Amino acid sequence: MSAVITLENAQLEAEVLNGDQPVLAYFWAAWCGPCRLVSPSIEAIAADYGDRLKVVKLEVDRNTDAVKQCQVEGVPALRIFKDKTLVASHEGAITKPAILNFLNAHL
């Protein structure tokens, strides 16, 4: 079973914006080649960091409200929320070591 939680628009506020722990939100699309490269890293990070970080994913084509609210302009996209605030953003393909550096700078 995946440690990454799949969300829809309606769950964004409760699961991400009002969460009680830091959240890594991963925005992806089925048609996105770079997303297929990043997804395994997101899964691994969710498994490794599950005790201190909630990892969620949202498919951009079905969740346009969340995309707009999180100001996603391209995929793959990462957003880190901490204390109910967006603290970091990244768009485009990214390696697992770079994701870890991105996360560790904000956790």
Biopython code that builds the backbone (N, CA, C, O; Angstrom):
import numpy as np
from Bio.PDB.StructureBuilder import StructureBuilder

atoms = [
    (1, "MET", "N", (0.831, -1.191, 0.000)),
    (1, "MET", "CA", (0.000, 0.000, 0.000)),
    (1, "MET", "C", (0.875, 1.254, 0.000)),
    (1, "MET", "O", (1.905, 1.305, 0.672)),
    (2, "SER", "N", (0.466, 2.228, -0.734)),
    (2, "SER", "CA", (1.217, 3.469, -0.861)),
    (2, "SER", "C", (1.091, 4.324, 0.393)),
    (2, "SER", "O", (0.022, 4.393, 0.999)),
    (3, "ALA", "N", (2.182, 4.972, 0.780)),
    (3, "ALA", "CA", (2.160, 5.909, 1.899)),
    (3, "ALA", "C", (1.705, 7.294, 1.446)),
    (3, "ALA", "O", (1.446, 8.171, 2.271)),
    (4, "VAL", "N", (1.609, 7.486, 0.123)),
    (4, "VAL", "CA", (1.146, 8.757, -0.431)),
    (4, "VAL", "C", (-0.376, 8.754, -0.439)),
    (4, "VAL", "O", (-1.004, 7.794, -0.886)),
    (5, "ILE", "N", (-0.960, 9.832, 0.058)),
    (5, "ILE", "CA", (-2.414, 9.957, 0.128)),
    (5, "ILE", "C", (-2.902, 10.693, -1.118)),
    (5, "ILE", "O", (-2.447, 11.800, -1.407)),
    (6, "THR", "N", (-3.823, 10.083, -1.850)),
    (6, "THR", "CA", (-4.397, 10.723, -3.030)),
    (6, "THR", "C", (-5.563, 11.597, -2.589)),
    (6, "THR", "O", (-6.476, 11.131, -1.907)),
    (7, "LEU", "N", (-5.525, 12.860, -2.980)),
    (7, "LEU", "CA", (-6.565, 13.816, -2.593)),
    (7, "LEU", "C", (-7.325, 14.335, -3.797)),
    (7, "LEU", "O", (-6.869, 14.243, -4.936)),
    (8, "GLU", "N", (-8.486, 14.877, -3.517)),
    (8, "GLU", "CA", (-9.305, 15.600, -4.485)),
    (8, "GLU", "C", (-9.477, 17.028, -3.961)),
    (8, "GLU", "O", (-9.137, 17.317, -2.814)),
    (9, "ASN", "N", (-10.006, 17.920, -4.806)),
    (9, "ASN", "CA", (-10.202, 19.324, -4.437)),
    (9, "ASN", "C", (-10.806, 19.500, -3.046)),
    (9, "ASN", "O", (-10.299, 20.277, -2.238)),
    (10, "ALA", "N", (-11.882, 18.779, -2.774)),
    (10, "ALA", "CA", (-12.654, 18.973, -1.541)),
    (10, "ALA", "C", (-11.846, 18.639, -0.287)),
    (10, "ALA", "O", (-12.190, 19.101, 0.801)),
    (11, "GLN", "N", (-10.792, 17.855, -0.416)),
    (11, "GLN", "CA", (-10.005, 17.442, 0.747)),
    (11, "GLN", "C", (-8.809, 18.348, 1.014)),
    (11, "GLN", "O", (-8.157, 18.220, 2.051)),
    (12, "LEU", "N", (-8.516, 19.252, 0.103)),
    (12, "LEU", "CA", (-7.312, 20.073, 0.219)),
    (12, "LEU", "C", (-7.283, 20.853, 1.532)),
    (12, "LEU", "O", (-6.275, 20.834, 2.238)),
    (13, "GLU", "N", (-8.348, 21.519, 1.857)),
    (13, "GLU", "CA", (-8.343, 22.360, 3.055)),
    (13, "GLU", "C", (-8.120, 21.529, 4.321)),
    (13, "GLU", "O", (-7.256, 21.867, 5.130)),
    (14, "ALA", "N", (-8.879, 20.461, 4.503)),
    (14, "ALA", "CA", (-8.768, 19.652, 5.715)),
    (14, "ALA", "C", (-7.437, 18.910, 5.806)),
    (14, "ALA", "O", (-6.825, 18.870, 6.874)),
    (15, "GLU", "N", (-6.987, 18.331, 4.714)),
    (15, "GLU", "CA", (-5.793, 17.479, 4.735)),
    (15, "GLU", "C", (-4.475, 18.237, 4.609)),
    (15, "GLU", "O", (-3.443, 17.775, 5.095)),
    (16, "VAL", "N", (-4.509, 19.398, 3.960)),
    (16, "VAL", "CA", (-3.263, 20.124, 3.692)),
    (16, "VAL", "C", (-3.234, 21.461, 4.424)),
    (16, "VAL", "O", (-2.338, 21.715, 5.229)),
    (17, "LEU", "N", (-4.201, 22.303, 4.146)),
    (17, "LEU", "CA", (-4.164, 23.668, 4.662)),
    (17, "LEU", "C", (-4.410, 23.747, 6.162)),
    (17, "LEU", "O", (-3.898, 24.648, 6.827)),
    (18, "ASN", "N", (-5.192, 22.809, 6.703)),
    (18, "ASN", "CA", (-5.468, 22.815, 8.139)),
    (18, "ASN", "C", (-4.866, 21.621, 8.858)),
    (18, "ASN", "O", (-5.291, 21.275, 9.960)),
    (19, "GLY", "N", (-3.888, 20.999, 8.243)),
    (19, "GLY", "CA", (-3.261, 19.830, 8.837)),
    (19, "GLY", "C", (-2.447, 20.184, 10.066)),
    (19, "GLY", "O", (-2.050, 21.335, 10.252)),
    (20, "ASP", "N", (-2.201, 19.187, 10.903)),
    (20, "ASP", "CA", (-1.448, 19.417, 12.131)),
    (20, "ASP", "C", (0.016, 18.987, 12.024)),
    (20, "ASP", "O", (0.747, 18.998, 13.014)),
    (21, "GLN", "N", (0.437, 18.609, 10.815)),
    (21, "GLN", "CA", (1.838, 18.275, 10.592)),
    (21, "GLN", "C", (2.250, 18.826, 9.229)),
    (21, "GLN", "O", (1.389, 19.134, 8.405)),
    (22, "PRO", "N", (3.557, 18.954, 8.980)),
    (22, "PRO", "CA", (3.997, 19.433, 7.666)),
    (22, "PRO", "C", (3.481, 18.521, 6.557)),
    (22, "PRO", "O", (3.325, 17.314, 6.745)),
    (23, "VAL", "N", (3.220, 19.126, 5.396)),
    (23, "VAL", "CA", (2.662, 18.390, 4.258)),
    (23, "VAL", "C", (3.488, 18.681, 3.010)),
    (23, "VAL", "O", (3.808, 19.831, 2.710)),
    (24, "LEU", "N", (3.827, 17.611, 2.290)),
    (24, "LEU", "CA", (4.404, 17.736, 0.952)),
    (24, "LEU", "C", (3.283, 17.401, -0.020)),
    (24, "LEU", "O", (2.793, 16.272, -0.040)),
    (25, "ALA", "N", (2.878, 18.369, -0.820)),
    (25, "ALA", "CA", (1.843, 18.151, -1.831)),
    (25, "ALA", "C", (2.529, 18.016, -3.184)),
    (25, "ALA", "O", (3.309, 18.872, -3.600)),
    (26, "TYR", "N", (2.213, 16.914, -3.854)),
    (26, "TYR", "CA", (2.803, 16.589, -5.160)),
    (26, "TYR", "C", (1.690, 16.677, -6.205)),
    (26, "TYR", "O", (0.701, 15.947, -6.140)),
    (27, "PHE", "N", (1.866, 17.567, -7.154)),
    (27, "PHE", "CA", (0.905, 17.751, -8.249)),
    (27, "PHE", "C", (1.468, 17.071, -9.480)),
    (27, "PHE", "O", (2.625, 17.289, -9.842)),
    (28, "TRP", "N", (0.657, 16.248, -10.125)),
    (28, "TRP", "CA", (1.126, 15.424, -11.238)),
    (28, "TRP", "C", (0.031, 15.285, -12.288)),
    (28, "TRP", "O", (-1.105, 15.711, -12.082)),
    (29, "ALA", "N", (0.395, 14.683, -13.416)),
    (29, "ALA", "CA", (-0.557, 14.387, -14.493)),
    (29, "ALA", "C", (-0.150, 13.077, -15.155)),
    (29, "ALA", "O", (1.037, 12.777, -15.280)),
    (30, "ALA", "N", (-1.139, 12.305, -15.575)),
    (30, "ALA", "CA", (-0.883, 11.011, -16.217)),
    (30, "ALA", "C", (-0.105, 11.177, -17.522)),
    (30, "ALA", "O", (0.667, 10.296, -17.900)),
    (31, "TRP", "N", (-0.304, 12.299, -18.210)),
    (31, "TRP", "CA", (0.333, 12.536, -19.503)),
    (31, "TRP", "C", (1.738, 13.137, -19.364)),
    (31, "TRP", "O", (2.400, 13.396, -20.370)),
    (32, "CYS", "N", (2.193, 13.358, -18.136)),
    (32, "CYS", "CA", (3.455, 14.058, -17.868)),
    (32, "CYS", "C", (4.606, 13.070, -17.722)),
    (32, "CYS", "O", (4.667, 12.329, -16.741)),
    (33, "GLY", "N", (5.517, 13.055, -18.689)),
    (33, "GLY", "CA", (6.688, 12.183, -18.637)),
    (33, "GLY", "C", (7.555, 12.420, -17.408)),
    (33, "GLY", "O", (7.897, 11.459, -16.719)),
    (34, "PRO", "N", (7.926, 13.670, -17.106)),
    (34, "PRO", "CA", (8.733, 13.917, -15.911)),
    (34, "PRO", "C", (8.045, 13.463, -14.620)),
    (34, "PRO", "O", (8.717, 13.081, -13.662)),
    (35, "CYS", "N", (6.720, 13.504, -14.593)),
    (35, "CYS", "CA", (5.996, 13.035, -13.398)),
    (35, "CYS", "C", (6.260, 11.553, -13.156)),
    (35, "CYS", "O", (6.384, 11.119, -12.011)),
    (36, "ARG", "N", (6.345, 10.781, -14.234)),
    (36, "ARG", "CA", (6.623, 9.345, -14.095)),
    (36, "ARG", "C", (8.022, 9.108, -13.520)),
    (36, "ARG", "O", (8.265, 8.092, -12.869)),
    (37, "LEU", "N", (8.925, 10.033, -13.757)),
    (37, "LEU", "CA", (10.275, 9.922, -13.200)),
    (37, "LEU", "C", (10.318, 10.333, -11.723)),
    (37, "LEU", "O", (11.084, 9.768, -10.943)),
    (38, "VAL", "N", (9.513, 11.296, -11.350)),
    (38, "VAL", "CA", (9.519, 11.826, -9.986)),
    (38, "VAL", "C", (8.683, 10.966, -9.029)),
    (38, "VAL", "O", (9.007, 10.865, -7.846)),
    (39, "SER", "N", (7.620, 10.351, -9.533)),
    (39, "SER", "CA", (6.688, 9.603, -8.673)),
    (39, "SER", "C", (7.350, 8.563, -7.762)),
    (39, "SER", "O", (7.006, 8.504, -6.581)),
    (40, "PRO", "N", (8.284, 7.739, -8.259)),
    (40, "PRO", "CA", (8.909, 6.764, -7.344)),
    (40, "PRO", "C", (9.650, 7.424, -6.175)),
    (40, "PRO", "O", (9.675, 6.879, -5.072)),
    (41, "SER", "N", (10.239, 8.573, -6.408)),
    (41, "SER", "CA", (10.926, 9.294, -5.331)),
    (41, "SER", "C", (9.925, 9.791, -4.296)),
    (41, "SER", "O", (10.194, 9.747, -3.095)),
    (42, "ILE", "N", (8.778, 10.259, -4.758)),
    (42, "ILE", "CA", (7.728, 10.741, -3.848)),
    (42, "ILE", "C", (7.232, 9.582, -2.984)),
    (42, "ILE", "O", (7.036, 9.740, -1.779)),
    (43, "GLU", "N", (7.031, 8.420, -3.603)),
    (43, "GLU", "CA", (6.592, 7.232, -2.857)),
    (43, "GLU", "C", (7.631, 6.859, -1.787)),
    (43, "GLU", "O", (7.274, 6.579, -0.643)),
    (44, "ALA", "N", (8.903, 6.857, -2.161)),
    (44, "ALA", "CA", (9.968, 6.497, -1.218)),
    (44, "ALA", "C", (10.054, 7.498, -0.070)),
    (44, "ALA", "O", (10.234, 7.106, 1.083)),
    (45, "ILE", "N", (9.927, 8.765, -0.374)),
    (45, "ILE", "CA", (9.983, 9.803, 0.658)),
    (45, "ILE", "C", (8.795, 9.668, 1.605)),
    (45, "ILE", "O", (8.947, 9.844, 2.814)),
    (46, "ALA", "N", (7.620, 9.358, 1.073)),
    (46, "ALA", "CA", (6.436, 9.173, 1.919)),
    (46, "ALA", "C", (6.671, 8.021, 2.904)),
    (46, "ALA", "O", (6.290, 8.110, 4.071)),
    (47, "ALA", "N", (7.292, 6.956, 2.435)),
    (47, "ALA", "CA", (7.572, 5.816, 3.304)),
    (47, "ALA", "C", (8.630, 6.166, 4.353)),
    (47, "ALA", "O", (8.496, 5.794, 5.519)),
    (48, "ASP", "N", (9.679, 6.880, 3.939)),
    (48, "ASP", "CA", (10.782, 7.201, 4.845)),
    (48, "ASP", "C", (10.461, 8.319, 5.832)),
    (48, "ASP", "O", (10.964, 8.306, 6.955)),
    (49, "TYR", "N", (9.638, 9.281, 5.437)),
    (49, "TYR", "CA", (9.370, 10.462, 6.249)),
    (49, "TYR", "C", (7.971, 10.441, 6.881)),
    (49, "TYR", "O", (7.533, 11.438, 7.455)),
    (50, "GLY", "N", (7.283, 9.315, 6.776)),
    (50, "GLY", "CA", (5.897, 9.224, 7.234)),
    (50, "GLY", "C", (5.664, 9.597, 8.679)),
    (50, "GLY", "O", (4.555, 9.987, 9.043)),
    (51, "ASP", "N", (6.685, 9.486, 9.511)),
    (51, "ASP", "CA", (6.520, 9.816, 10.928)),
    (51, "ASP", "C", (6.525, 11.326, 11.191)),
    (51, "ASP", "O", (6.101, 11.765, 12.260)),
    (52, "ARG", "N", (6.994, 12.112, 10.239)),
    (52, "ARG", "CA", (7.064, 13.567, 10.480)),
    (52, "ARG", "C", (6.531, 14.414, 9.341)),
    (52, "ARG", "O", (6.614, 15.642, 9.386)),
    (53, "LEU", "N", (5.988, 13.775, 8.326)),
    (53, "LEU", "CA", (5.528, 14.501, 7.139)),
    (53, "LEU", "C", (4.376, 13.739, 6.485)),
    (53, "LEU", "O", (4.451, 12.524, 6.299)),
    (54, "LYS", "N", (3.326, 14.454, 6.145)),
    (54, "LYS", "CA", (2.242, 13.859, 5.364)),
    (54, "LYS", "C", (2.539, 14.146, 3.898)),
    (54, "LYS", "O", (2.827, 15.285, 3.532)),
    (55, "VAL", "N", (2.469, 13.120, 3.062)),
    (55, "VAL", "CA", (2.708, 13.289, 1.634)),
    (55, "VAL", "C", (1.403, 13.004, 0.901)),
    (55, "VAL", "O", (0.804, 11.938, 1.040)),
    (56, "VAL", "N", (0.979, 14.000, 0.109)),
    (56, "VAL", "CA", (-0.266, 13.868, -0.644)),
    (56, "VAL", "C", (0.016, 14.128, -2.117)),
    (56, "VAL", "O", (0.986, 14.798, -2.471)),
    (57, "LYS", "N", (-0.858, 13.581, -2.976)),
    (57, "LYS", "CA", (-0.727, 13.878, -4.402)),
    (57, "LYS", "C", (-2.091, 14.240, -4.956)),
    (57, "LYS", "O", (-3.123, 13.722, -4.532)),
    (58, "LEU", "N", (-2.057, 15.144, -5.916)),
    (58, "LEU", "CA", (-3.268, 15.601, -6.586)),
    (58, "LEU", "C", (-3.028, 15.599, -8.085)),
    (58, "LEU", "O", (-2.040, 16.154, -8.567)),
    (59, "GLU", "N", (-3.924, 14.980, -8.808)),
    (59, "GLU", "CA", (-3.847, 14.934, -10.265)),
    (59, "GLU", "C", (-4.396, 16.263, -10.784)),
    (59, "GLU", "O", (-5.535, 16.619, -10.483)),
    (60, "VAL", "N", (-3.607, 16.993, -11.553)),
    (60, "VAL", "CA", (-3.949, 18.372, -11.905)),
    (60, "VAL", "C", (-5.202, 18.513, -12.768)),
    (60, "VAL", "O", (-5.953, 19.473, -12.601)),
    (61, "ASP", "N", (-5.439, 17.587, -13.675)),
    (61, "ASP", "CA", (-6.578, 17.733, -14.583)),
    (61, "ASP", "C", (-7.913, 17.583, -13.858)),
    (61, "ASP", "O", (-8.909, 18.174, -14.274)),
    (62, "ARG", "N", (-7.945, 16.802, -12.781)),
    (62, "ARG", "CA", (-9.185, 16.586, -12.030)),
    (62, "ARG", "C", (-9.348, 17.547, -10.856)),
    (62, "ARG", "O", (-10.426, 17.630, -10.268)),
    (63, "ASN", "N", (-8.303, 18.261, -10.519)),
    (63, "ASN", "CA", (-8.319, 19.086, -9.308)),
    (63, "ASN", "C", (-7.910, 20.523, -9.601)),
    (63, "ASN", "O", (-6.980, 21.053, -8.993)),
    (64, "THR", "N", (-8.601, 21.132, -10.520)),
    (64, "THR", "CA", (-8.230, 22.479, -10.962)),
    (64, "THR", "C", (-8.382, 23.524, -9.859)),
    (64, "THR", "O", (-7.653, 24.516, -9.855)),
    (65, "ASP", "N", (-9.306, 23.325, -8.930)),
    (65, "ASP", "CA", (-9.437, 24.276, -7.813)),
    (65, "ASP", "C", (-8.188, 24.250, -6.942)),
    (65, "ASP", "O", (-7.676, 25.301, -6.555)),
    (66, "ALA", "N", (-7.698, 23.060, -6.634)),
    (66, "ALA", "CA", (-6.483, 22.920, -5.822)),
    (66, "ALA", "C", (-5.271, 23.484, -6.566)),
    (66, "ALA", "O", (-4.410, 24.131, -5.971)),
    (67, "VAL", "N", (-5.218, 23.232, -7.856)),
    (67, "VAL", "CA", (-4.124, 23.759, -8.687)),
    (67, "VAL", "C", (-4.105, 25.281, -8.606)),
    (67, "VAL", "O", (-3.051, 25.893, -8.435)),
    (68, "LYS", "N", (-5.265, 25.871, -8.729)),
    (68, "LYS", "CA", (-5.368, 27.331, -8.667)),
    (68, "LYS", "C", (-4.993, 27.841, -7.275)),
    (68, "LYS", "O", (-4.235, 28.801, -7.143)),
    (69, "GLN", "N", (-5.523, 27.200, -6.253)),
    (69, "GLN", "CA", (-5.280, 27.636, -4.883)),
    (69, "GLN", "C", (-3.801, 27.526, -4.506)),
    (69, "GLN", "O", (-3.290, 28.356, -3.753)),
    (70, "CYS", "N", (-3.127, 26.526, -5.014)),
    (70, "CYS", "CA", (-1.705, 26.325, -4.712)),
    (70, "CYS", "C", (-0.785, 26.941, -5.758)),
    (70, "CYS", "O", (0.432, 26.768, -5.700)),
    (71, "GLN", "N", (-1.362, 27.654, -6.703)),
    (71, "GLN", "CA", (-0.625, 28.386, -7.741)),
    (71, "GLN", "C", (0.330, 27.488, -8.527)),
    (71, "GLN", "O", (1.484, 27.842, -8.767)),
    (72, "VAL", "N", (-0.171, 26.332, -8.918)),
    (72, "VAL", "CA", (0.613, 25.401, -9.719)),
    (72, "VAL", "C", (0.535, 25.827, -11.183)),
    (72, "VAL", "O", (-0.555, 25.993, -11.730)),
    (73, "GLU", "N", (1.686, 26.000, -11.807)),
    (73, "GLU", "CA", (1.722, 26.430, -13.203)),
    (73, "GLU", "C", (2.288, 25.372, -14.135)),
    (73, "GLU", "O", (2.169, 25.487, -15.355)),
    (74, "GLY", "N", (2.897, 24.349, -13.570)),
    (74, "GLY", "CA", (3.461, 23.274, -14.380)),
    (74, "GLY", "C", (3.603, 22.015, -13.535)),
    (74, "GLY", "O", (3.557, 22.075, -12.307)),
    (75, "VAL", "N", (3.773, 20.891, -14.191)),
    (75, "VAL", "CA", (3.945, 19.631, -13.463)),
    (75, "VAL", "C", (5.234, 18.944, -13.901)),
    (75, "VAL", "O", (5.670, 19.137, -15.036)),
    (76, "PRO", "N", (5.836, 18.169, -13.056)),
    (76, "PRO", "CA", (5.454, 17.939, -11.671)),
    (76, "PRO", "C", (5.712, 19.182, -10.818)),
    (76, "PRO", "O", (6.598, 19.986, -11.109)),
    (77, "ALA", "N", (4.918, 19.315, -9.764)),
    (77, "ALA", "CA", (5.062, 20.456, -8.857)),
    (77, "ALA", "C", (5.019, 19.956, -7.421)),
    (77, "ALA", "O", (4.268, 19.039, -7.085)),
    (78, "LEU", "N", (5.830, 20.569, -6.592)),
    (78, "LEU", "CA", (5.868, 20.257, -5.171)),
    (78, "LEU", "C", (5.544, 21.511, -4.377)),
    (78, "LEU", "O", (5.971, 22.613, -4.722)),
    (79, "ARG", "N", (4.778, 21.320, -3.303)),
    (79, "ARG", "CA", (4.477, 22.402, -2.377)),
    (79, "ARG", "C", (4.668, 21.863, -0.968)),
    (79, "ARG", "O", (4.206, 20.768, -0.646)),
    (80, "ILE", "N", (5.352, 22.638, -0.130)),
    (80, "ILE", "CA", (5.496, 22.270, 1.273)),
    (80, "ILE", "C", (4.659, 23.236, 2.095)),
    (80, "ILE", "O", (4.789, 24.455, 1.978)),
    (81, "PHE", "N", (3.802, 22.667, 2.925)),
    (81, "PHE", "CA", (2.977, 23.447, 3.845)),
    (81, "PHE", "C", (3.414, 23.104, 5.259)),
    (81, "PHE", "O", (3.576, 21.937, 5.613)),
    (82, "LYS", "N", (3.601, 24.150, 6.063)),
    (82, "LYS", "CA", (3.999, 23.966, 7.456)),
    (82, "LYS", "C", (3.268, 25.018, 8.276)),
    (82, "LYS", "O", (3.228, 26.189, 7.899)),
    (83, "ASP", "N", (2.697, 24.606, 9.383)),
    (83, "ASP", "CA", (1.917, 25.511, 10.235)),
    (83, "ASP", "C", (0.857, 26.245, 9.418)),
    (83, "ASP", "O", (0.647, 27.447, 9.576)),
    (84, "LYS", "N", (0.189, 25.482, 8.534)),
    (84, "LYS", "CA", (-0.941, 25.957, 7.723)),
    (84, "LYS", "C", (-0.553, 27.031, 6.708)),
    (84, "LYS", "O", (-1.402, 27.786, 6.234)),
    (85, "THR", "N", (0.748, 27.092, 6.380)),
    (85, "THR", "CA", (1.258, 28.105, 5.459)),
    (85, "THR", "C", (2.104, 27.445, 4.375)),
    (85, "THR", "O", (2.856, 26.512, 4.657)),
    (86, "LEU", "N", (1.987, 27.922, 3.146)),
    (86, "LEU", "CA", (2.860, 27.470, 2.070)),
    (86, "LEU", "C", (4.247, 28.047, 2.324)),
    (86, "LEU", "O", (4.424, 29.265, 2.345)),
    (87, "VAL", "N", (5.233, 27.166, 2.519)),
    (87, "VAL", "CA", (6.578, 27.642, 2.842)),
    (87, "VAL", "C", (7.585, 27.438, 1.721)),
    (87, "VAL", "O", (8.644, 28.065, 1.718)),
    (88, "ALA", "N", (7.262, 26.558, 0.757)),
    (88, "ALA", "CA", (8.213, 26.323, -0.337)),
    (88, "ALA", "C", (7.496, 25.736, -1.544)),
    (88, "ALA", "O", (6.501, 25.024, -1.408)),
    (89, "SER", "N", (8.019, 26.047, -2.729)),
    (89, "SER", "CA", (7.458, 25.569, -3.990)),
    (89, "SER", "C", (8.576, 25.131, -4.916)),
    (89, "SER", "O", (9.681, 25.671, -4.887)),
    (90, "HIS", "N", (8.266, 24.143, -5.737)),
    (90, "HIS", "CA", (9.184, 23.730, -6.796)),
    (90, "HIS", "C", (8.346, 23.203, -7.946)),
    (90, "HIS", "O", (7.373, 22.479, -7.734)),
    (91, "GLU", "N", (8.725, 23.567, -9.165)),
    (91, "GLU", "CA", (8.058, 23.034, -10.352)),
    (91, "GLU", "C", (9.109, 22.496, -11.305)),
    (91, "GLU", "O", (10.181, 23.076, -11.479)),
    (92, "GLY", "N", (8.769, 21.369, -11.917)),
    (92, "GLY", "CA", (9.668, 20.726, -12.860)),
    (92, "GLY", "C", (10.273, 19.460, -12.282)),
    (92, "GLY", "O", (10.176, 19.195, -11.084)),
    (93, "ALA", "N", (10.900, 18.681, -13.157)),
    (93, "ALA", "CA", (11.525, 17.428, -12.741)),
    (93, "ALA", "C", (12.602, 17.712, -11.697)),
    (93, "ALA", "O", (13.282, 18.737, -11.738)),
    (94, "ILE", "N", (12.734, 16.774, -10.762)),
    (94, "ILE", "CA", (13.682, 16.955, -9.661)),
    (94, "ILE", "C", (14.127, 15.568, -9.199)),
    (94, "ILE", "O", (13.325, 14.635, -9.151)),
    (95, "THR", "N", (15.395, 15.442, -8.866)),
    (95, "THR", "CA", (15.919, 14.150, -8.415)),
    (95, "THR", "C", (15.563, 13.914, -6.950)),
    (95, "THR", "O", (15.221, 14.848, -6.225)),
    (96, "LYS", "N", (15.648, 12.671, -6.531)),
    (96, "LYS", "CA", (15.354, 12.352, -5.128)),
    (96, "LYS", "C", (16.286, 13.104, -4.173)),
    (96, "LYS", "O", (15.799, 13.665, -3.191)),
    (97, "PRO", "N", (17.615, 13.144, -4.416)),
    (97, "PRO", "CA", (18.474, 13.917, -3.502)),
    (97, "PRO", "C", (18.073, 15.400, -3.441)),
    (97, "PRO", "O", (18.139, 16.017, -2.378)),
    (98, "ALA", "N", (17.667, 15.959, -4.562)),
    (98, "ALA", "CA", (17.239, 17.364, -4.566)),
    (98, "ALA", "C", (15.933, 17.539, -3.792)),
    (98, "ALA", "O", (15.754, 18.541, -3.099)),
    (99, "ILE", "N", (15.015, 16.568, -3.906)),
    (99, "ILE", "CA", (13.772, 16.640, -3.130)),
    (99, "ILE", "C", (14.102, 16.578, -1.638)),
    (99, "ILE", "O", (13.532, 17.326, -0.844)),
    (100, "LEU", "N", (15.012, 15.698, -1.261)),
    (100, "LEU", "CA", (15.394, 15.585, 0.151)),
    (100, "LEU", "C", (16.007, 16.874, 0.668)),
    (100, "LEU", "O", (15.702, 17.298, 1.783)),
    (101, "ASN", "N", (16.869, 17.507, -0.125)),
    (101, "ASN", "CA", (17.434, 18.803, 0.267)),
    (101, "ASN", "C", (16.345, 19.853, 0.412)),
    (101, "ASN", "O", (16.346, 20.636, 1.362)),
    (102, "PHE", "N", (15.414, 19.863, -0.541)),
    (102, "PHE", "CA", (14.271, 20.788, -0.534)),
    (102, "PHE", "C", (13.448, 20.575, 0.738)),
    (102, "PHE", "O", (13.088, 21.541, 1.411)),
    (103, "LEU", "N", (13.153, 19.338, 1.064)),
    (103, "LEU", "CA", (12.372, 19.019, 2.270)),
    (103, "LEU", "C", (13.123, 19.378, 3.549)),
    (103, "LEU", "O", (12.588, 20.054, 4.427)),
    (104, "ASN", "N", (14.362, 18.918, 3.642)),
    (104, "ASN", "CA", (15.127, 19.120, 4.878)),
    (104, "ASN", "C", (15.355, 20.588, 5.192)),
    (104, "ASN", "O", (15.524, 20.941, 6.359)),
    (105, "ALA", "N", (15.364, 21.438, 4.205)),
    (105, "ALA", "CA", (15.519, 22.865, 4.430)),
    (105, "ALA", "C", (14.283, 23.474, 5.099)),
    (105, "ALA", "O", (14.349, 24.567, 5.661)),
    (106, "HIS", "N", (13.146, 22.749, 5.033)),
    (106, "HIS", "CA", (11.899, 23.325, 5.536)),
    (106, "HIS", "C", (11.234, 22.495, 6.629)),
    (106, "HIS", "O", (10.159, 22.863, 7.103)),
    (107, "LEU", "N", (11.837, 21.398, 7.038)),
    (107, "LEU", "CA", (11.241, 20.589, 8.108)),
    (107, "LEU", "C", (11.876, 20.877, 9.449)),
    (107, "LEU", "O", (11.492, 20.282, 10.455)),
]
sb = StructureBuilder()
sb.init_structure("model")
sb.init_model(0)
sb.init_chain("A")
sb.init_seg("    ")
for serial, (resi, resn, name, xyz) in enumerate(atoms, 1):
    if name == "N":
        sb.init_residue(resn, " ", resi, " ")
    sb.init_atom(name, np.array(xyz, "f"), 0.0, 1.0, " ", f" {name:<3s}", serial, name[0])
structure = sb.get_structure()
